[in-house]
Amino acid sequence: MKHLIYSIVLSLLFAGCKSTKTLQSSGTLDSNMSVRQVVKNHNKLETKFTTLQGRLKVEYIQGDRSETHTLTLRMGYDNTIWVNAFLNMVRVKITPDRVRFYNKLDKTYFDGDYALISELLGTNLGFENLQNLLLGEAVFDINPKEFKQLKHASAYKLTPKKSNPLFDLLYIINPVYFKLDAQQLSQSLKQNTLNIKYQSYQKIHGIVIPESLSIKAINTDEQTTLNLNIKSVILDQPLRFPFKIPKGFKAIELQ
């Protein structure tokens, strides 16, 4: 059950919007650009919208098992992440204070807080952190005074100056549009690593949003890979986020 929910959570973390313009990721590094300037440019391009609706094709790979699904995603900026599977078989609604979902296949549901996601990803995460991951932004705010820049052939590579006892962070920022090319969270003691690579971005109505990305969750027992491709989008239109647990469904406790 834990691995199943981990997969569901990760599949919600990343999506984007279809556009007629795919951004070129290659650019020239400015060797004189300081960490403070890199972070300033990254923060300046923070993605903001009122609502977003799109379709996301997700390929899930774990060992010999492989599945492909198309999901409907709706977002209300800073307040809701809503996902619906085909024929409403699975529905998820994440808000700043709650994580809820139900599954019609086995008539179960979950209604709880962020303790689940925090445990699965190895650190305390809230709605803003998940939204940042989804939009190609640093999962945790970058304080320029606490980060250093390492050499990289084609991007700005930032890592904390001091090691964190809970997890290690790595951000690789694109020199053209200053979104993340990749980010990594790792726990050496638990041998858990979450690698996210943003393979392409797109620009729609002046907003830069992920277009294609790959996620790898690695631990001592297994590796889970999620390949995501964006299919379509509607921005800033009135949206509803319906969620009602069907009668007769059984609550589940996730270990």
C-alpha positions as CSV (number, residue, x, y, z in Angstrom):
1,M,0.0,0.0,0.0
2,K,2.8,2.4,0.8
3,H,4.4,2.0,-2.6
4,L,1.1,2.4,-4.3
5,I,0.4,5.7,-2.5
6,Y,3.9,6.9,-3.2
7,S,3.3,6.4,-6.9
8,I,0.0,8.2,-6.7
9,V,1.6,11.2,-4.9
10,L,4.5,11.4,-7.3
11,S,2.2,11.3,-10.3
12,L,0.4,14.4,-8.9
13,L,3.5,16.4,-8.3
14,F,4.3,17.2,-11.9
15,A,2.3,18.5,-14.8
16,G,2.2,21.4,-17.2
17,C,0.4,23.0,-20.1
18,K,0.4,22.5,-23.8
19,S,1.6,25.5,-25.9
20,T,2.6,26.2,-29.4
21,K,6.0,27.2,-28.3
22,T,8.5,24.8,-26.7
23,L,11.5,26.6,-25.2
24,Q,15.0,25.9,-26.2
25,S,17.0,24.7,-23.2
26,S,20.5,25.4,-24.4
27,G,22.2,28.7,-23.6
28,T,25.5,30.4,-22.6
29,L,26.6,30.5,-19.0
30,D,27.6,33.8,-17.5
31,S,30.7,32.9,-15.5
32,N,30.4,36.2,-13.6
33,M,26.8,35.6,-12.4
34,S,26.7,35.2,-8.6
35,V,24.5,32.8,-6.6
36,R,22.4,35.8,-5.6
37,Q,21.8,36.8,-9.2
38,V,20.9,33.3,-10.2
39,V,18.4,33.0,-7.4
40,K,17.0,36.4,-8.2
41,N,16.4,35.4,-11.8
42,H,14.8,32.1,-10.7
43,N,12.4,33.8,-8.3
44,K,11.5,36.5,-10.8
45,L,10.1,33.9,-13.2
46,E,7.9,32.3,-10.5
47,T,4.9,30.8,-12.3
48,K,1.6,32.4,-11.3
49,F,-1.9,31.9,-12.6
50,T,-5.5,31.8,-11.3
51,T,-6.5,28.3,-12.5
52,L,-5.0,25.6,-14.8
53,Q,-6.6,22.7,-16.4
54,G,-4.7,20.1,-18.5
55,R,-4.2,16.5,-19.4
56,L,-1.2,14.5,-18.4
57,K,0.1,11.3,-19.8
58,V,1.9,9.3,-17.2
59,E,4.1,6.3,-17.8
60,Y,4.8,4.4,-14.5
61,I,7.7,1.8,-14.4
62,Q,8.7,-0.3,-11.5
63,G,10.7,-3.5,-12.1
64,D,9.0,-5.5,-14.8
65,R,5.7,-3.6,-14.3
66,S,4.8,-0.8,-16.7
67,E,1.5,1.2,-16.9
68,T,0.4,4.3,-18.8
69,H,-2.5,6.5,-17.8
70,T,-4.0,9.8,-18.8
71,L,-5.2,12.0,-16.0
72,T,-7.2,15.3,-15.8
73,L,-5.4,17.9,-13.7
74,R,-7.0,21.1,-12.3
75,M,-5.2,23.6,-10.2
76,G,-6.2,26.7,-8.3
77,Y,-3.0,28.6,-7.6
78,D,-2.0,28.4,-3.9
79,N,-5.1,26.6,-2.9
80,T,-6.0,23.3,-4.8
81,I,-4.5,20.4,-6.8
82,W,-7.2,18.2,-8.2
83,V,-6.7,15.0,-10.2
84,N,-9.3,12.8,-11.8
85,A,-8.7,9.4,-13.5
86,F,-10.7,7.9,-16.3
87,L,-14.4,7.4,-15.5
88,N,-13.9,9.0,-12.1
89,M,-12.4,5.8,-10.9
90,V,-9.8,7.6,-8.8
91,R,-10.1,11.2,-7.6
92,V,-7.6,13.3,-5.6
93,K,-8.0,16.7,-4.0
94,I,-5.0,18.3,-2.2
95,T,-5.5,21.6,-0.4
96,P,-3.1,23.5,2.0
97,D,-4.5,21.7,5.0
98,R,-5.7,18.3,3.7
99,V,-4.9,15.4,1.4
100,R,-7.9,13.4,0.2
101,F,-8.6,10.7,-2.4
102,Y,-10.9,7.8,-3.1
103,N,-10.6,4.7,-5.3
104,K,-13.7,3.1,-6.8
105,L,-11.9,0.0,-7.7
106,D,-11.6,-1.2,-4.1
107,K,-14.1,1.2,-2.5
108,T,-11.6,2.8,-0.2
109,Y,-10.7,6.4,0.7
110,F,-8.2,8.5,2.5
111,D,-8.8,11.8,4.3
112,G,-5.8,13.2,6.3
113,D,-3.0,15.7,6.6
114,Y,0.5,16.1,5.1
115,A,2.1,13.6,7.5
116,L,1.6,10.9,4.8
117,I,3.5,12.9,2.1
118,S,6.1,14.1,4.5
119,E,6.9,10.5,5.6
120,L,7.0,9.2,2.0
121,L,9.3,12.0,0.8
122,G,11.5,12.0,3.9
123,T,10.9,15.6,5.0
124,N,8.2,18.0,6.1
125,L,6.4,19.1,3.0
126,G,3.3,21.3,2.5
127,F,1.1,22.5,-0.3
128,E,3.6,25.2,-1.4
129,N,6.4,22.7,-1.7
130,L,4.3,20.3,-3.9
131,Q,3.2,23.2,-6.0
132,N,6.8,24.3,-6.6
133,L,7.8,20.8,-7.7
134,L,4.9,20.8,-10.1
135,L,5.8,24.1,-11.7
136,G,9.6,23.5,-12.1
137,E,10.6,25.6,-9.1
138,A,12.9,24.9,-6.1
139,V,11.0,22.7,-3.6
140,F,12.5,24.8,-0.8
141,D,13.2,28.5,-1.0
142,I,16.8,29.2,-1.9
143,N,18.6,31.6,0.5
144,P,21.6,32.9,-1.5
145,K,23.7,33.3,1.6
146,E,23.4,29.6,2.4
147,F,24.1,28.2,-1.1
148,K,27.2,27.8,-3.2
149,Q,27.7,27.4,-6.9
150,L,29.5,24.3,-8.3
151,K,30.9,23.9,-11.8
152,H,28.5,22.7,-14.5
153,A,28.9,22.5,-18.3
154,S,25.6,24.0,-19.2
155,A,23.7,25.3,-16.2
156,Y,23.9,26.9,-12.8
157,K,24.5,24.2,-10.2
158,L,23.6,25.2,-6.6
159,T,23.9,23.2,-3.4
160,P,23.9,24.2,0.3
161,K,27.1,25.3,1.9
162,K,26.4,23.3,5.0
163,S,25.1,19.7,5.1
164,N,21.6,19.1,6.4
165,P,21.3,16.2,8.9
166,L,17.9,15.3,7.3
167,F,18.5,15.5,3.6
168,D,20.8,16.8,0.9
169,L,19.6,19.3,-1.8
170,L,20.8,19.9,-5.4
171,Y,19.4,22.4,-7.8
172,I,20.4,22.7,-11.5
173,I,19.0,26.0,-13.0
174,N,18.7,26.6,-16.7
175,P,20.7,29.7,-18.0
176,V,18.0,30.8,-20.5
177,Y,14.7,30.8,-18.6
178,F,16.0,30.1,-15.1
179,K,13.7,27.3,-14.3
180,L,15.0,24.0,-12.9
181,D,16.7,21.5,-15.3
182,A,16.8,19.1,-12.4
183,Q,16.5,18.9,-8.6
184,Q,17.5,16.2,-6.2
185,L,16.6,15.4,-2.6
186,S,18.5,12.6,-1.0
187,Q,18.8,10.9,2.4
188,S,22.2,9.2,2.8
189,L,21.3,7.4,6.1
190,K,18.1,5.9,4.6
191,Q,19.6,5.6,1.1
192,N,16.6,7.3,-0.4
193,T,16.9,9.6,-3.4
194,L,14.3,11.5,-5.4
195,N,15.6,12.7,-8.8
196,I,13.5,15.0,-11.0
197,K,14.6,16.0,-14.5
198,Y,12.7,18.6,-16.4
199,Q,13.3,17.6,-20.0
200,S,11.5,20.5,-21.7
201,Y,9.5,23.6,-20.9
202,Q,6.8,25.5,-22.8
203,K,5.6,29.1,-22.7
204,I,2.0,30.0,-22.8
205,H,0.6,33.5,-22.3
206,G,4.1,34.5,-21.0
207,I,4.1,31.7,-18.4
208,V,6.9,29.1,-18.4
209,I,5.7,25.7,-17.4
210,P,7.1,22.1,-17.5
211,E,6.3,20.2,-20.7
212,S,8.1,16.9,-20.2
213,L,9.8,15.5,-17.2
214,S,11.1,12.3,-15.6
215,I,11.0,11.3,-11.9
216,K,13.0,8.6,-10.3
217,A,12.5,7.5,-6.7
218,I,15.3,5.2,-5.5
219,N,15.7,3.3,-2.3
220,T,17.5,0.2,-1.2
221,D,14.7,-2.1,-2.3
222,E,13.6,-0.7,-5.7
223,Q,13.5,2.1,-8.2
224,T,10.3,3.7,-9.5
225,T,10.3,5.8,-12.6
226,L,7.6,8.2,-13.8
227,N,7.7,9.7,-17.3
228,L,5.3,12.5,-17.8
229,N,4.2,14.3,-21.0
230,I,1.7,17.2,-21.1
231,K,-1.2,17.0,-23.6
232,S,-3.3,20.2,-23.3
233,V,-4.1,23.2,-21.1
234,I,-6.6,25.9,-20.3
235,L,-5.4,28.8,-18.2
236,D,-7.4,31.2,-16.0
237,Q,-10.9,29.9,-16.7
238,P,-13.5,29.3,-14.0
239,L,-13.1,25.7,-12.6
240,R,-14.8,23.5,-10.1
241,F,-13.0,21.1,-7.8
242,P,-15.7,18.6,-6.8
243,F,-14.9,16.0,-4.2
244,K,-17.3,13.8,-2.3
245,I,-16.5,10.4,-0.8
246,P,-19.1,7.9,-2.1
247,K,-21.2,6.2,0.5
248,G,-20.1,2.8,1.7
249,F,-16.4,3.3,1.1
250,K,-14.0,2.2,3.7
251,A,-11.3,4.5,5.3
252,I,-7.8,3.3,4.9
253,E,-4.8,3.9,7.2
254,L,-1.5,4.2,5.4
255,Q,1.5,2.7,7.1
